[in-house]
Amino acid sequence: MHNPPAPGAPAPEPARVDEPTEPREPLPPKPDQRGPETVSPTGQPTGADPARMAQSGAYLTTAQGTRLYDTDHSLKAGARGPVLLQDHHLREKITHFDHERIPERVVHARGAAAHGIFQGYGTASGVCRAAFLGKGVETPVFVRFSTVLGSRGSADTVRDTRGFATKFYTSEGTFDLVGNNIPVFFIQDAVKFPDVVHAAKPHPDREIPQAQSAHDTFWDFVTLHTEATHHTLWNMSDRGIPRSYRMMEGFGVHTFRLVDAEGGTTLAKFHWKPKLGVHSLVWEEAQIINGVDPDFHRRDLADAIEAGAYPQWELGVQTFPDTPDQTFEGIDLLDPTNIVPEELAPVQPIGLLTLNANPSNFFAETEQVAFHPGHLVPGIDITDDPLLAGRLFSYLDTQISRLGGPNFAQIPINRPHAPVNDMFRDGMHQTAVHRGVAPYRPNSLDGGCPFLAGADTGAFVETPVEVPAARKVREAPESFADHFSQPRRFWLSMSPAEREHIIAAYTFELGKCHEQAIKERGLRVLANIDSELCRRVAQGLGLPAPEPTVAPADVAPSPALSQLGHTWPVEGRIIGILTAADGDLDGVRAVRRAALEAGLVPLVIAPAGGVLDADGEPITVQRTFATARSTEFDALLLAGVPGPGADAYGARDAKAGGTAAGAAGTDPRVLLMVAEAFRHAKALAAWAGGDTVLRAAGVPADAPGVLVAEDGERALGDVVGLLARHRVWQRFPAEV
Ligand code: HDE
């Protein structure tokens, strides 16, 4: 409280808050926070001093660098008087704040990203002359993962396709591989993109549902427009709800044209293969996470990188001869609703991606990064896929409005690491100070600079590909008309448990539609994929199953499409250990040690926070019954009978829940955690009396993946074996 100064008296000191530290210089800018550099006609870097582009200096200043004395009080005519318009600092601070937001991406608005390194194996050099694929060549990369439909603040674990966009800062300029975690797309022609997106986004009247495909307009479109069937089926499979960005495949989707050193061409599809395997959530788990931890995927990626568990993917290519018809084994390579089974064209590894650093600033990097499928380097070219053609137009166009003008390539995260001398000038948000007087070619005033590259090093040197003489038409080729044989192959390639998930997903999504006609049309589409799939979904909807309108295609399954049947590294998997002060704490210690040695993340869950067993080796409690939920853990261990939580909720309800469940004193949230983990097919192990909790939660002791062990270490050993397969798949009913 300030008293008004007596007339003529000096103004009083405004109240100051004690700062926790002495003034010190801010941290130095990280490499990708550096400001733009331009290159002069003579090849010399010019432009702003990078150090001046990030925040610097120990003192708070205005935008003009004037030190500030107070930022907590507006300038007023007296402490209780009106605020004065002359307060420049107030106006400047609020004005900048008012303009902090930029439009979010029209699709893929919600994302998370990381920096990393790509190392070429050299194995692609025979078919592709891109320098970054050379043996041992290291290229910095920035990767952004995203959902497609939701707004920037939406939840991570919705059922949706995921974006997997990689920016390679190569020595020959930037190459962007702007892919998805699903290898096919809803449409075959870019002209339909606004239609599919308008249908999939929330209803325009109420703007609901957020980030969901389970609504009438989406299903209206995809059932009328049956080329969407294959992509929709992938979305309804476990691929639509990944366990982690680290456990997703990535696909370039389109067929690209690779060019070798002699100008020879090969058609190719790009694949990212995660070292940790491809794993998914189950639907109920995904729904719970959306409420409990909407940042689940974002957190998982950042935590893993911060802990040094760097996620890795191998880049691979399927290659096909560049024949005039651009088909392979009868599959049209220009149709982006098609895959080529890996059994017909194996994925050949060509390099390794390691994500090893989190962004320093979400807005500057993750939000402002701008990918473009037309950012290509010598050796990688496009094909005539009509979907790709439209994308080549769309990305730059949308970025001009999203990033406020044509100069966003100067934003540090978008700046190529190769020298840039593009002769582009001026425009909104121009931050470079270009030199020279002749930004045109040919010129003599700048000594003829900049020079053109030779055909051997230049990009966008067109490979002479025959374009057959044709009429101008608005038509698709006949081969694009088969909408059901590829979805049928996917369905036939699934294991019984995966098929059950697909049936449940269609039943849920069509069940959320209000229009009866849409549900019925949905069933007609399913009938053309597989009669059993259609029958089971119809049963769930309480509707008759229609007959197919096209004969079921005779296609062989592609075992590579199933996520089951392999074992994978367990590094980074999260084990919850439920215990209490009177639990087997020696056992918990031993389990924690062994789990850490195995690269797992063991988290102790107890009735209250703090430390268990102060004497001897203390055990830190990482989660309480109030902060833990089963969905965070890949497996649960029970070291004893954890009593009621220390908070009022646990103590109050444990009494009632315990009596009802027959395990006096067990916190109902523990019972819920165990029951959920069981339902979601996670490994469960108990010792030191923990099996009574399993019983109280209704978990049969003889169910697969439920282990009652003599001690903690044995329990952990069994659980690790199960984790390598991700889930205890036998727990899912498998009628199909
Ligand atoms: Fe995109 N897409 N897309 N897309 N896309 C965008 O570009 C578009 C398509 C993909 O993390 C937008 O900068 C059209 C296929 C990813 O920043 C926009 C068509 C694939 C990302 C756009 C497609 C993708 C985008 C929105 C049909 C997989 C996020 C913001 C012809 C191969 C990149 C932006 C990031 C983003 C247009 C289809 C992947 C509007 C017109 C197929 C991963 O330009």
Boltz pocket constraint, residues with backbone or C-beta under 6 A from the ligand:
constraints:
  - pocket:
      binder: B
      contacts: [[A, 105], [A, 106], [A, 107], [A, 108], [A, 111], [A, 144], [A, 145], [A, 146], [A, 162], [A, 163], [A, 164], [A, 165], [A, 178], [A, 179], [A, 180], [A, 182], [A, 185], [A, 189], [A, 190], [A, 191], [A, 193], [A, 251], [A, 252], [A, 253], [A, 254], [A, 366], [A, 369], [A, 370], [A, 371], [A, 386], [A, 387], [A, 388], [A, 390], [A, 391], [A, 394], [A, 395], [A, 396], [A, 398], [A, 399]]
      max_distance: 6.0
